[in-house]
Structure formats: structure tokens, C-alpha cells
Amino acid sequence: MPRTTLEICIDSIAGCDAAISGGADRIELCGALSVGGLTPSPGLAALVVARARAAGVRVHAMVRSRAGDFAYDAGDVATAVADAQALIAAGVDGLVFGAVRGGAIDEAALREWVAAVRAVRDDIDLTLHRAVDLLPDPVAAIEPAVAHGFARILTSGGAVRAVDGAAVIAAMVRAAAGRIVVMPGSGVRPDNVVELLSVTGAVEVHASAGVAVPQDDARVHALGFAGPGLARTDEKIVRALRAAIDG
């Protein structure tokens, strides 16, 4: 059987080192994972790319300039284009983006963004992210994603945890019919990853492998310097995910 790809999302150099040491095949580089991941800085991207490349690990970077929904106006799309160009210059192997408006994939925004990105680097690897989980039926994301040249879709099947959306993810895999990878993500842990892969038929899986970071100083929260969900990537969890996947 071919090796199942394990993608670990990170937002720091320490997270990069933990992902690589734990056996990740690919890194999704973000900023601010506590809000679902934002665009990382070009400086962080360059440092992570250097570390990952030395280890033979690919780096895909999130392109999301703000927290909240994925209904982007012209300024948001222009920012996403500029961010993508900066990340390509930093050496990333792929980009992660998504846009949804009115309960459907925003094809105009995708078309503009993909064209701008391809003009800079035609072979960049593209992932359509969990914006698709806001759709009434995430299966509807398959055809637009294929049409716009995305290599994969990251999804929880519209559920909070991928294991709870496994039936929808399996339907997405069937609809994809090998034309695009459907990658489960959200709440993926060593104790549920095998079942998730079995039920969905997925060949790639995405996880944060995070542990909560306690704040000893109450002022950190009171002054708005950290929100809920602050976590760090844990090498032991990455290693346990890898071991569970590999059997």
C-alpha cells in the first residue's frame, strides 16, 4: 500500500521542528492557528522552508489575511494575491486558499486568485481549504475545485470534527473519482485517524497535533494578547499519528 500522507499544520519554528521530527510528510504553515490559521509572515515562511527542505518535507502556506468568514471583497482578494506572491518568493511548495459567498464557492474570487498565482509560478501546488465546510453540501466543492486546478480539498465534511463528517468526506472522495485529493482535517488524533481513513478512503490526512498552551499571567488574556485555543505542535502526538497511520 502507498504511504498515507500526513500533513501537520504549524505556526512557529518550534512547530516546524516538532512536525519534522515526528514524521510529517508535509507542513501546512500558518499564522495564528488559534483562529483557524492566517497567512504566515514571509520571514517565518523562509525559515520554515529552509528547515523543511533540508529534511525533505514539503511546505504549503495558508493564504488568509483575516479571521472570520471567507466572503472576500476586492481588497481581500488583492491582499490574498500579494500574500501569495510573497510566499512563493519565500520558497513554499504550495498555497492554501478558499473563498465562499452566499452558500457557494466564490468562483470569481478563485478564478482571479488562481490566475494571479499561476502567472508567478505555474506549477504551484494548490489546496482549497475548509471554507468548503461552510457550504450546505461540501460535496458541491468538488467540481469547482477541479475546474480551477486545485490539487486537493481540506475538509471536515462540514462537521466540527472530521470523524463526525466522515460520511460526507467519503461522498466527496467518491465524487472526486481520483481527479482531486480529498484530505480530512479537524480533530484528527492518534485514536481516531485509522477509523477516519478507513471510512473515508482518504489517502492524505491533516492534523494540528496540538497541546494547549497555558498562560500563567492572567493579563495576557485580559489585555487581548491571546485568545482561546492557543496551542503548540507536539512531537509526540505527530509521532503517534504517524505510527497509527503506518499500523
VENQUI-V706627 format. One record per run of one state. SS is the DSSP state (helix for helix, strand for strand, loop for the rest). FROM is the first residue (numbers start at 1). TO is the last residue. If there is no record, write none. Layout:
ss,from,to
SS,FROM,TO
SS,FROM,TO
This chain:
ss,from,to
loop,1,4
strand,5,10
loop,11,12
helix,13,22
loop,23,25
strand,26,29
loop,30,30
strand,31,31
loop,32,32
helix,33,35
loop,36,37
strand,38,38
loop,39,41
helix,42,55
loop,56,57
strand,58,62
loop,63,73
helix,74,89
loop,90,93
strand,94,97
loop,98,99
strand,100,101
loop,102,103
strand,104,105
loop,106,106
helix,107,120
loop,121,124
strand,125,128
loop,129,129
helix,130,134
loop,135,137
helix,138,147
loop,148,151
strand,152,155
loop,156,161
helix,162,176
loop,177,180
strand,181,185
loop,186,192
helix,193,200
loop,201,203
strand,204,207
loop,208,209
strand,210,212
loop,213,217
helix,218,222
loop,223,230
strand,231,233
loop,234,234
helix,235,246
loop,247,247
